[in-house]
């Protein structure tokens, strides 16, 4: 009984982590594509998030959001 519960919690944890890792880059891409940037900044951020999904999204939220116009 206990091992079944632990396995169930482990599966739920893995699903939650996978969802989080996929969801954050998706939110970043939507924000990038709906925002205005100077020059080629939009293209650069899209490529960063596509090639390095989780780290790129975190970098965008830490650095890139301040570079948006308006």
HTML snippet that shows the backbone in 3Dmol.js (N, CA, C, O; Angstrom):
<script src="https://3Dmol.org/build/3Dmol-min.js"></script>
<div id="view" style="width:600px;height:400px;position:relative"></div>
<script>
const pdb = `
ATOM      1  N   UNK A   1       0.815  -1.196   0.000  1.00  0.00           N
ATOM      2  CA  UNK A   1       0.000   0.000   0.000  1.00  0.00           C
ATOM      3  C   UNK A   1       0.863   1.266   0.000  1.00  0.00           C
ATOM      4  O   UNK A   1       0.608   2.192  -0.770  1.00  0.00           O
ATOM      5  N   UNK A   2       1.873   1.304   0.856  1.00  0.00           N
ATOM      6  CA  UNK A   2       2.722   2.495   0.949  1.00  0.00           C
ATOM      7  C   UNK A   2       3.547   2.674  -0.317  1.00  0.00           C
ATOM      8  O   UNK A   2       3.700   3.801  -0.789  1.00  0.00           O
ATOM      9  N   UNK A   3       4.085   1.590  -0.880  1.00  0.00           N
ATOM     10  CA  UNK A   3       4.896   1.720  -2.093  1.00  0.00           C
ATOM     11  C   UNK A   3       4.047   2.198  -3.265  1.00  0.00           C
ATOM     12  O   UNK A   3       4.553   2.925  -4.120  1.00  0.00           O
ATOM     13  N   UNK A   4       2.797   1.820  -3.332  1.00  0.00           N
ATOM     14  CA  UNK A   4       1.904   2.309  -4.386  1.00  0.00           C
ATOM     15  C   UNK A   4       1.668   3.794  -4.259  1.00  0.00           C
ATOM     16  O   UNK A   4       1.642   4.507  -5.262  1.00  0.00           O
ATOM     17  N   UNK A   5       1.493   4.276  -3.026  1.00  0.00           N
ATOM     18  CA  UNK A   5       1.282   5.694  -2.787  1.00  0.00           C
ATOM     19  C   UNK A   5       2.530   6.499  -3.136  1.00  0.00           C
ATOM     20  O   UNK A   5       2.439   7.571  -3.734  1.00  0.00           O
ATOM     21  N   UNK A   6       3.692   5.976  -2.759  1.00  0.00           N
ATOM     22  CA  UNK A   6       4.946   6.659  -3.074  1.00  0.00           C
ATOM     23  C   UNK A   6       5.156   6.722  -4.581  1.00  0.00           C
ATOM     24  O   UNK A   6       5.590   7.750  -5.101  1.00  0.00           O
ATOM     25  N   UNK A   7       4.854   5.641  -5.284  1.00  0.00           N
ATOM     26  CA  UNK A   7       4.989   5.626  -6.736  1.00  0.00           C
ATOM     27  C   UNK A   7       4.037   6.631  -7.374  1.00  0.00           C
ATOM     28  O   UNK A   7       4.404   7.327  -8.320  1.00  0.00           O
ATOM     29  N   UNK A   8       2.813   6.704  -6.851  1.00  0.00           N
ATOM     30  CA  UNK A   8       1.822   7.646  -7.365  1.00  0.00           C
ATOM     31  C   UNK A   8       2.291   9.086  -7.163  1.00  0.00           C
ATOM     32  O   UNK A   8       2.166   9.911  -8.068  1.00  0.00           O
ATOM     33  N   UNK A   9       2.827   9.389  -5.988  1.00  0.00           N
ATOM     34  CA  UNK A   9       3.335  10.731  -5.708  1.00  0.00           C
ATOM     35  C   UNK A   9       4.526  11.047  -6.613  1.00  0.00           C
ATOM     36  O   UNK A   9       4.670  12.172  -7.091  1.00  0.00           O
ATOM     37  N   UNK A  10       5.380  10.041  -6.844  1.00  0.00           N
ATOM     38  CA  UNK A  10       6.523  10.235  -7.737  1.00  0.00           C
ATOM     39  C   UNK A  10       6.088  10.531  -9.163  1.00  0.00           C
ATOM     40  O   UNK A  10       6.675  11.388  -9.824  1.00  0.00           O
ATOM     41  N   UNK A  11       5.075   9.838  -9.641  1.00  0.00           N
ATOM     42  CA  UNK A  11       4.569  10.070 -10.994  1.00  0.00           C
ATOM     43  C   UNK A  11       3.957  11.458 -11.092  1.00  0.00           C
ATOM     44  O   UNK A  11       4.185  12.173 -12.068  1.00  0.00           O
ATOM     45  N   UNK A  12       3.176  11.844 -10.079  1.00  0.00           N
ATOM     46  CA  UNK A  12       2.582  13.183 -10.090  1.00  0.00           C
ATOM     47  C   UNK A  12       3.652  14.267 -10.068  1.00  0.00           C
ATOM     48  O   UNK A  12       3.518  15.290 -10.740  1.00  0.00           O
ATOM     49  N   UNK A  13       4.695  14.049  -9.310  1.00  0.00           N
ATOM     50  CA  UNK A  13       5.790  15.015  -9.241  1.00  0.00           C
ATOM     51  C   UNK A  13       6.485  15.143 -10.591  1.00  0.00           C
ATOM     52  O   UNK A  13       6.784  16.252 -11.032  1.00  0.00           O
ATOM     53  N   UNK A  14       6.742  14.023 -11.245  1.00  0.00           N
ATOM     54  CA  UNK A  14       7.392  14.065 -12.557  1.00  0.00           C
ATOM     55  C   UNK A  14       6.509  14.753 -13.590  1.00  0.00           C
ATOM     56  O   UNK A  14       7.010  15.518 -14.415  1.00  0.00           O
ATOM     57  N   UNK A  15       5.221  14.499 -13.560  1.00  0.00           N
ATOM     58  CA  UNK A  15       4.300  15.157 -14.493  1.00  0.00           C
ATOM     59  C   UNK A  15       4.262  16.657 -14.236  1.00  0.00           C
ATOM     60  O   UNK A  15       4.255  17.443 -15.183  1.00  0.00           O
ATOM     61  N   UNK A  16       4.237  17.064 -12.975  1.00  0.00           N
ATOM     62  CA  UNK A  16       4.216  18.482 -12.638  1.00  0.00           C
ATOM     63  C   UNK A  16       5.504  19.175 -13.091  1.00  0.00           C
ATOM     64  O   UNK A  16       5.457  20.285 -13.622  1.00  0.00           O
ATOM     65  N   UNK A  17       6.635  18.535 -12.888  1.00  0.00           N
ATOM     66  CA  UNK A  17       7.912  19.108 -13.317  1.00  0.00           C
ATOM     67  C   UNK A  17       7.975  19.208 -14.837  1.00  0.00           C
ATOM     68  O   UNK A  17       8.417  20.229 -15.364  1.00  0.00           O
ATOM     69  N   UNK A  18       7.545  18.179 -15.547  1.00  0.00           N
ATOM     70  CA  UNK A  18       7.546  18.201 -17.014  1.00  0.00           C
ATOM     71  C   UNK A  18       6.623  19.305 -17.534  1.00  0.00           C
ATOM     72  O   UNK A  18       6.971  20.026 -18.469  1.00  0.00           O
ATOM     73  N   UNK A  19       5.452  19.428 -16.922  1.00  0.00           N
ATOM     74  CA  UNK A  19       4.522  20.482 -17.318  1.00  0.00           C
ATOM     75  C   UNK A  19       5.144  21.851 -17.105  1.00  0.00           C
ATOM     76  O   UNK A  19       5.026  22.724 -17.965  1.00  0.00           O
ATOM     77  N   UNK A  20       5.802  22.050 -15.976  1.00  0.00           N
ATOM     78  CA  UNK A  20       6.442  23.320 -15.650  1.00  0.00           C
ATOM     79  C   UNK A  20       7.551  23.631 -16.648  1.00  0.00           C
ATOM     80  O   UNK A  20       7.673  24.766 -17.107  1.00  0.00           O
ATOM     81  N   UNK A  21       8.355  22.635 -16.983  1.00  0.00           N
ATOM     82  CA  UNK A  21       9.476  22.836 -17.909  1.00  0.00           C
ATOM     83  C   UNK A  21       8.974  23.151 -19.314  1.00  0.00           C
ATOM     84  O   UNK A  21       9.637  23.890 -20.041  1.00  0.00           O
ATOM     85  N   UNK A  22       7.832  22.618 -19.715  1.00  0.00           N
ATOM     86  CA  UNK A  22       7.275  22.905 -21.035  1.00  0.00           C
ATOM     87  C   UNK A  22       6.449  24.194 -21.045  1.00  0.00           C
ATOM     88  O   UNK A  22       6.397  24.888 -22.060  1.00  0.00           O
ATOM     89  N   UNK A  23       5.816  24.510 -19.940  1.00  0.00           N
ATOM     90  CA  UNK A  23       4.907  25.651 -19.869  1.00  0.00           C
ATOM     91  C   UNK A  23       5.647  26.985 -19.827  1.00  0.00           C
ATOM     92  O   UNK A  23       5.215  27.948 -20.462  1.00  0.00           O
ATOM     93  N   UNK A  24       6.742  27.056 -19.098  1.00  0.00           N
ATOM     94  CA  UNK A  24       7.500  28.310 -18.956  1.00  0.00           C
ATOM     95  C   UNK A  24       8.022  28.804 -20.312  1.00  0.00           C
ATOM     96  O   UNK A  24       7.837  29.980 -20.625  1.00  0.00           O
ATOM     97  N   UNK A  25       8.667  27.956 -21.134  1.00  0.00           N
ATOM     98  CA  UNK A  25       9.105  28.444 -22.459  1.00  0.00           C
ATOM     99  C   UNK A  25       7.938  28.865 -23.350  1.00  0.00           C
ATOM    100  O   UNK A  25       8.074  29.800 -24.139  1.00  0.00           O
ATOM    101  N   UNK A  26       6.810  28.199 -23.236  1.00  0.00           N
ATOM    102  CA  UNK A  26       5.645  28.570 -24.034  1.00  0.00           C
ATOM    103  C   UNK A  26       5.152  29.962 -23.653  1.00  0.00           C
ATOM    104  O   UNK A  26       4.832  30.765 -24.530  1.00  0.00           O
ATOM    105  N   UNK A  27       5.088  30.254 -22.371  1.00  0.00           N
ATOM    106  CA  UNK A  27       4.695  31.582 -21.909  1.00  0.00           C
ATOM    107  C   UNK A  27       5.696  32.628 -22.399  1.00  0.00           C
ATOM    108  O   UNK A  27       5.304  33.714 -22.826  1.00  0.00           O
ATOM    109  N   UNK A  28       6.981  32.301 -22.336  1.00  0.00           N
ATOM    110  CA  UNK A  28       8.012  33.234 -22.799  1.00  0.00           C
ATOM    111  C   UNK A  28       7.861  33.516 -24.295  1.00  0.00           C
ATOM    112  O   UNK A  28       7.946  34.669 -24.717  1.00  0.00           O
ATOM    113  N   UNK A  29       7.638  32.481 -25.093  1.00  0.00           N
ATOM    114  CA  UNK A  29       7.482  32.676 -26.539  1.00  0.00           C
ATOM    115  C   UNK A  29       6.264  33.531 -26.860  1.00  0.00           C
ATOM    116  O   UNK A  29       6.332  34.405 -27.724  1.00  0.00           O
ATOM    117  N   UNK A  30       5.162  33.292 -26.180  1.00  0.00           N
ATOM    118  CA  UNK A  30       3.962  34.104 -26.413  1.00  0.00           C
ATOM    119  C   UNK A  30       4.241  35.559 -26.057  1.00  0.00           C
ATOM    120  O   UNK A  30       3.843  36.462 -26.793  1.00  0.00           O
ATOM    121  N   UNK A  31       4.914  35.794 -24.947  1.00  0.00           N
ATOM    122  CA  UNK A  31       5.229  37.160 -24.541  1.00  0.00           C
ATOM    123  C   UNK A  31       6.172  37.827 -25.531  1.00  0.00           C
ATOM    124  O   UNK A  31       6.001  39.002 -25.855  1.00  0.00           O
ATOM    125  N   UNK A  32       7.155  37.093 -26.008  1.00  0.00           N
ATOM    126  CA  UNK A  32       8.105  37.647 -26.987  1.00  0.00           C
ATOM    127  C   UNK A  32       7.389  38.011 -28.280  1.00  0.00           C
ATOM    128  O   UNK A  32       7.577  39.103 -28.817  1.00  0.00           O
ATOM    129  N   UNK A  33       6.573  37.094 -28.775  1.00  0.00           N
ATOM    130  CA  UNK A  33       5.924  37.295 -30.069  1.00  0.00           C
ATOM    131  C   UNK A  33       4.848  38.369 -30.040  1.00  0.00           C
ATOM    132  O   UNK A  33       4.517  38.929 -31.085  1.00  0.00           O
ATOM    133  N   UNK A  34       4.296  38.670 -28.874  1.00  0.00           N
ATOM    134  CA  UNK A  34       3.256  39.697 -28.789  1.00  0.00           C
ATOM    135  C   UNK A  34       3.801  41.047 -28.336  1.00  0.00           C
ATOM    136  O   UNK A  34       3.031  41.992 -28.163  1.00  0.00           O
ATOM    137  N   UNK A  35       5.104  41.153 -28.144  1.00  0.00           N
ATOM    138  CA  UNK A  35       5.713  42.394 -27.670  1.00  0.00           C
ATOM    139  C   UNK A  35       6.554  43.031 -28.773  1.00  0.00           C
ATOM    140  O   UNK A  35       6.910  42.388 -29.760  1.00  0.00           O
ATOM    141  N   UNK A  36       6.859  44.312 -28.577  1.00  0.00           N
ATOM    142  CA  UNK A  36       7.706  45.038 -29.523  1.00  0.00           C
ATOM    143  C   UNK A  36       9.104  45.177 -28.942  1.00  0.00           C
ATOM    144  O   UNK A  36       9.274  45.439 -27.751  1.00  0.00           O
ATOM    145  N   UNK A  37      10.100  44.999 -29.801  1.00  0.00           N
ATOM    146  CA  UNK A  37      11.505  45.127 -29.424  1.00  0.00           C
ATOM    147  C   UNK A  37      12.218  45.979 -30.453  1.00  0.00           C
ATOM    148  O   UNK A  37      11.718  46.172 -31.561  1.00  0.00           O
ATOM    149  N   UNK A  38      13.389  46.493 -30.091  1.00  0.00           N
ATOM    150  CA  UNK A  38      14.221  47.235 -31.042  1.00  0.00           C
ATOM    151  C   UNK A  38      14.987  46.263 -31.928  1.00  0.00           C
ATOM    152  O   UNK A  38      15.422  45.205 -31.473  1.00  0.00           O
ATOM    153  N   UNK A  39      15.148  46.625 -33.179  1.00  0.00           N
ATOM    154  CA  UNK A  39      15.985  45.859 -34.109  1.00  0.00           C
ATOM    155  C   UNK A  39      15.643  44.377 -34.159  1.00  0.00           C
ATOM    156  O   UNK A  39      14.487  43.989 -34.327  1.00  0.00           O
ATOM    157  N   UNK A  40      16.679  43.562 -34.009  1.00  0.00           N
ATOM    158  CA  UNK A  40      16.518  42.112 -34.103  1.00  0.00           C
ATOM    159  C   UNK A  40      16.366  41.440 -32.737  1.00  0.00           C
ATOM    160  O   UNK A  40      16.511  40.222 -32.633  1.00  0.00           O
ATOM    161  N   UNK A  41      16.080  42.205 -31.704  1.00  0.00           N
ATOM    162  CA  UNK A  41      15.974  41.625 -30.363  1.00  0.00           C
ATOM    163  C   UNK A  41      14.906  40.540 -30.288  1.00  0.00           C
ATOM    164  O   UNK A  41      15.102  39.533 -29.608  1.00  0.00           O
ATOM    165  N   UNK A  42      13.783  40.729 -30.973  1.00  0.00           N
ATOM    166  CA  UNK A  42      12.708  39.728 -30.936  1.00  0.00           C
ATOM    167  C   UNK A  42      13.198  38.406 -31.518  1.00  0.00           C
ATOM    168  O   UNK A  42      12.979  37.346 -30.933  1.00  0.00           O
ATOM    169  N   UNK A  43      13.854  38.470 -32.657  1.00  0.00           N
ATOM    170  CA  UNK A  43      14.377  37.258 -33.292  1.00  0.00           C
ATOM    171  C   UNK A  43      15.399  36.566 -32.398  1.00  0.00           C
ATOM    172  O   UNK A  43      15.383  35.344 -32.258  1.00  0.00           O
ATOM    173  N   UNK A  44      16.276  37.341 -31.802  1.00  0.00           N
ATOM    174  CA  UNK A  44      17.302  36.774 -30.921  1.00  0.00           C
ATOM    175  C   UNK A  44      16.655  36.063 -29.739  1.00  0.00           C
ATOM    176  O   UNK A  44      17.047  34.944 -29.409  1.00  0.00           O
ATOM    177  N   UNK A  45      15.669  36.692 -29.095  1.00  0.00           N
ATOM    178  CA  UNK A  45      15.027  36.056 -27.938  1.00  0.00           C
ATOM    179  C   UNK A  45      14.243  34.813 -28.335  1.00  0.00           C
ATOM    180  O   UNK A  45      14.229  33.830 -27.594  1.00  0.00           O
ATOM    181  N   UNK A  46      13.594  34.841 -29.488  1.00  0.00           N
ATOM    182  CA  UNK A  46      12.878  33.640 -29.955  1.00  0.00           C
ATOM    183  C   UNK A  46      13.866  32.502 -30.159  1.00  0.00           C
ATOM    184  O   UNK A  46      13.600  31.373 -29.746  1.00  0.00           O
ATOM    185  N   UNK A  47      14.993  32.779 -30.784  1.00  0.00           N
ATOM    186  CA  UNK A  47      15.992  31.733 -31.012  1.00  0.00           C
ATOM    187  C   UNK A  47      16.586  31.215 -29.707  1.00  0.00           C
ATOM    188  O   UNK A  47      16.812  30.013 -29.564  1.00  0.00           O
ATOM    189  N   UNK A  48      16.840  32.106 -28.759  1.00  0.00           N
ATOM    190  CA  UNK A  48      17.383  31.683 -27.463  1.00  0.00           C
ATOM    191  C   UNK A  48      16.399  30.744 -26.767  1.00  0.00           C
ATOM    192  O   UNK A  48      16.797  29.705 -26.241  1.00  0.00           O
ATOM    193  N   UNK A  49      15.114  31.109 -26.763  1.00  0.00           N
ATOM    194  CA  UNK A  49      14.112  30.271 -26.086  1.00  0.00           C
ATOM    195  C   UNK A  49      13.894  28.959 -26.840  1.00  0.00           C
ATOM    196  O   UNK A  49      13.641  27.931 -26.212  1.00  0.00           O
ATOM    197  N   UNK A  50      13.986  28.972 -28.156  1.00  0.00           N
ATOM    198  CA  UNK A  50      13.801  27.726 -28.914  1.00  0.00           C
ATOM    199  C   UNK A  50      14.977  26.763 -28.756  1.00  0.00           C
ATOM    200  O   UNK A  50      14.774  25.555 -28.636  1.00  0.00           O
ATOM    201  N   UNK A  51      16.205  27.287 -28.755  1.00  0.00           N
ATOM    202  CA  UNK A  51      17.379  26.424 -28.660  1.00  0.00           C
ATOM    203  C   UNK A  51      17.710  25.993 -27.231  1.00  0.00           C
ATOM    204  O   UNK A  51      18.264  24.915 -27.015  1.00  0.00           O
ATOM    205  N   UNK A  52      17.369  26.837 -26.260  1.00  0.00           N
ATOM    206  CA  UNK A  52      17.614  26.527 -24.845  1.00  0.00           C
ATOM    207  C   UNK A  52      16.319  26.781 -24.075  1.00  0.00           C
ATOM    208  O   UNK A  52      16.220  27.776 -23.356  1.00  0.00           O
ATOM    209  N   UNK A  53      15.335  25.908 -24.210  1.00  0.00           N
ATOM    210  CA  UNK A  53      13.977  26.222 -23.755  1.00  0.00           C
ATOM    211  C   UNK A  53      13.864  26.715 -22.314  1.00  0.00           C
ATOM    212  O   UNK A  53      13.387  27.830 -22.100  1.00  0.00           O
ATOM    213  N   UNK A  54      14.271  25.954 -21.344  1.00  0.00           N
ATOM    214  CA  UNK A  54      14.025  26.353 -19.957  1.00  0.00           C
ATOM    215  C   UNK A  54      14.970  27.478 -19.533  1.00  0.00           C
ATOM    216  O   UNK A  54      14.530  28.476 -18.962  1.00  0.00           O
ATOM    217  N   UNK A  55      16.248  27.322 -19.806  1.00  0.00           N
ATOM    218  CA  UNK A  55      17.236  28.346 -19.441  1.00  0.00           C
ATOM    219  C   UNK A  55      16.983  29.628 -20.234  1.00  0.00           C
ATOM    220  O   UNK A  55      17.077  30.725 -19.682  1.00  0.00           O
ATOM    221  N   UNK A  56      16.665  29.500 -21.514  1.00  0.00           N
ATOM    222  CA  UNK A  56      16.382  30.666 -22.343  1.00  0.00           C
ATOM    223  C   UNK A  56      15.172  31.442 -21.849  1.00  0.00           C
ATOM    224  O   UNK A  56      15.170  32.673 -21.849  1.00  0.00           O
ATOM    225  N   UNK A  57      14.141  30.711 -21.426  1.00  0.00           N
ATOM    226  CA  UNK A  57      12.943  31.377 -20.898  1.00  0.00           C
ATOM    227  C   UNK A  57      13.260  32.104 -19.604  1.00  0.00           C
ATOM    228  O   UNK A  57      12.807  33.229 -19.394  1.00  0.00           O
ATOM    229  N   UNK A  58      14.029  31.473 -18.743  1.00  0.00           N
ATOM    230  CA  UNK A  58      14.415  32.135 -17.494  1.00  0.00           C
ATOM    231  C   UNK A  58      15.259  33.380 -17.769  1.00  0.00           C
ATOM    232  O   UNK A  58      15.080  34.412 -17.122  1.00  0.00           O
ATOM    233  N   UNK A  59      16.174  33.279 -18.725  1.00  0.00           N
ATOM    234  CA  UNK A  59      16.981  34.450 -19.106  1.00  0.00           C
ATOM    235  C   UNK A  59      16.102  35.564 -19.668  1.00  0.00           C
ATOM    236  O   UNK A  59      16.307  36.740 -19.369  1.00  0.00           O
ATOM    237  N   UNK A  60      15.127  35.182 -20.481  1.00  0.00           N
ATOM    238  CA  UNK A  60      14.230  36.191 -21.038  1.00  0.00           C
ATOM    239  C   UNK A  60      13.470  36.914 -19.929  1.00  0.00           C
ATOM    240  O   UNK A  60      13.380  38.142 -19.933  1.00  0.00           O
ATOM    241  N   UNK A  61      12.920  36.148 -18.975  1.00  0.00           N
ATOM    242  CA  UNK A  61      12.168  36.783 -17.895  1.00  0.00           C
ATOM    243  C   UNK A  61      13.068  37.622 -16.997  1.00  0.00           C
ATOM    244  O   UNK A  61      12.613  38.612 -16.424  1.00  0.00           O
ATOM    245  N   UNK A  62      14.336  37.246 -16.865  1.00  0.00           N
ATOM    246  CA  UNK A  62      15.265  38.005 -16.018  1.00  0.00           C
ATOM    247  C   UNK A  62      15.832  39.231 -16.735  1.00  0.00           C
ATOM    248  O   UNK A  62      16.005  40.282 -16.119  1.00  0.00           O
ATOM    249  N   UNK A  63      16.121  39.103 -18.036  1.00  0.00           N
ATOM    250  CA  UNK A  63      16.822  40.171 -18.758  1.00  0.00           C
ATOM    251  C   UNK A  63      15.969  40.780 -19.867  1.00  0.00           C
ATOM    252  O   UNK A  63      15.885  42.003 -19.979  1.00  0.00           O
ATOM    253  N   UNK A  64      15.344  39.951 -20.676  1.00  0.00           N
ATOM    254  CA  UNK A  64      14.696  40.399 -21.899  1.00  0.00           C
ATOM    255  C   UNK A  64      13.462  41.246 -21.717  1.00  0.00           C
ATOM    256  O   UNK A  64      13.190  42.117 -22.544  1.00  0.00           O
ATOM    257  N   UNK A  65      12.706  41.019 -20.656  1.00  0.00           N
ATOM    258  CA  UNK A  65      11.476  41.780 -20.473  1.00  0.00           C
ATOM    259  C   UNK A  65      11.751  43.264 -20.277  1.00  0.00           C
ATOM    260  O   UNK A  65      10.903  44.096 -20.602  1.00  0.00           O
ATOM    261  N   UNK A  66      12.913  43.606 -19.755  1.00  0.00           N
ATOM    262  CA  UNK A  66      13.247  45.023 -19.581  1.00  0.00           C
ATOM    263  C   UNK A  66      13.599  45.689 -20.906  1.00  0.00           C
ATOM    264  O   UNK A  66      13.601  46.917 -21.001  1.00  0.00           O
ATOM    265  N   UNK A  67      13.894  44.892 -21.924  1.00  0.00           N
ATOM    266  CA  UNK A  67      14.302  45.422 -23.233  1.00  0.00           C
ATOM    267  C   UNK A  67      13.109  45.690 -24.136  1.00  0.00           C
ATOM    268  O   UNK A  67      13.280  46.200 -25.244  1.00  0.00           O
ATOM    269  N   UNK A  68      11.897  45.356 -23.685  1.00  0.00           N
ATOM    270  CA  UNK A  68      10.709  45.582 -24.516  1.00  0.00           C
ATOM    271  C   UNK A  68      10.445  47.074 -24.675  1.00  0.00           C
ATOM    272  O   UNK A  68      10.783  47.881 -23.808  1.00  0.00           O
ATOM    273  N   UNK A  69       9.835  47.419 -25.802  1.00  0.00           N
ATOM    274  CA  UNK A  69       9.436  48.805 -26.065  1.00  0.00           C
ATOM    275  C   UNK A  69       7.969  48.942 -25.655  1.00  0.00           C
ATOM    276  O   UNK A  69       7.110  48.196 -26.125  1.00  0.00           O
ATOM    277  N   UNK A  70       7.709  49.868 -24.807  1.00  0.00           N
ATOM    278  CA  UNK A  70       6.324  50.164 -24.403  1.00  0.00           C
ATOM    279  C   UNK A  70       5.663  49.212 -23.575  1.00  0.00           C
ATOM    280  O   UNK A  70       4.505  49.411 -23.209  1.00  0.00           O
TER     281      UNK A  70
END
`;
const viewer = $3Dmol.createViewer("view");
viewer.addModel(pdb, "pdb");
viewer.setStyle({}, {cartoon: {color: "spectrum"}});
viewer.zoomTo();
viewer.render();
</script>
